[in-house]
Every structure is written in structure tokens, then in C-alpha cells.
Amino acid sequence: MRTLGIIGYSIVCALLLTLFSQIQDMLKYLFSLGALYTGIQFFRRYDTKGPRIAFVIVSVVLFFVFSIAYAMYLYIKTGEIPNPV
């Protein structure tokens, strides 16, 4: 059950960070605060080093996966490579 919790929190945090990196409006900071809040809730629930390290690693890996998937989606939709900002 702990593994599902780590994966669930990591997916939510990675999605929020992906939205933070892709949106160019003031709304992007709400996603940043959401990711911070998710991390705080995870660290409250799991107080040992192992799950915390796993959460950070899985969140970073999923952030890159989601960012690449979103860039591929934009490329398919528009035919242009998205500009990194």
C-alpha cells in the first residue's frame, strides 16, 4: 500500500510541476504551490528516509516524462517544436 501512496503522490506532484513549467501566466504559481503542498503532505505522512527519497526521485523522473509527452503532443498538434522559456 505504501508503494501506491508514493506513486500517487509522485504523479500528482509531477503533473503540477509540468503544468507549472508549461503555463506562462500568473496562474502557474498556483500549480507551484500545489506541488509544494503535495510534498508537505507526503513528508507528513511518511517520516522515514526511504519513501521520501523514492518520492523525490520518482517525481523528478515523472516530471521529465510528462514534459516530454506534452512536448510531443504539441508537436503533433501544431507541427512546431515548442520553444523552451
N, C-alpha and C positions, 0 to 999 in steps of 0.2 A: 504494500500500500504506500510505503514511503517513496518508492520509485515513481509511482504515478503522480504523487504530490510534487516531486521535484520536476518531473517533465511538464506537468500542468502549469506550475508557476513559471518555469522557464519559457514555455510557449507564450504565455501572456506577456511576460517581460520583453521577450524578443519582438513580438508583434508591436508592442507600444514603442520600443526603440526604433523599429523600422519605420513606423509612421512618423516618429519624431524626426528621423533623418530625411524623409521624403517630402514633408509638407513645408512650405515656405511662408507660412502665415504665423501670426501670434498664437494661433491655436496649437501649434506644435509644442509649446511649453506645457500644455495640459497633458500631452502624452508623456513628456519627460517626467512630470510629477507623478503620473500614473505608474510609470516604471519604477520610480523611487519608492512609491507607496507599496507596490507589489514586492519589491526587495525587502523592505522593512517588515512586511507581514511574514515573508518567508523566513527571515532571520529570527523573528519572534517565535515562530512555530518550531523550527529546527535549530537546536542550540549546540550541536556538535560540529566539528570541523569538516567531516566527510561530506555530508549533504550540502553544506554551504559552498564548498569548493566545487562540487558537482553542479550546483545551481549556476554558479558564475560561468563555468566552462560551457555548460550546455546552452546557457542564454547567449553567450557570445557566438558560439557556433551557429545556433539557430538564427541569430541576427544576420549573420553573413548569408546564410541560406535564403532567408526571406528577402533580403535586399537584392540578391542575385535573381531570385524568382520574380520579384517586382520589376527589375530592370529588363528581364527577358519579356515579361508581359507588355511593358511599354514599347519595347522594340517591335514585338509582333503587332501591337495595336497601331502604332504610328509609323513604323518603318525607320525611325531615327534612334540613335543611341542617346539615352538620357544624359544630360550634362551634369557632372558632379558639382555640387555647390558647396 
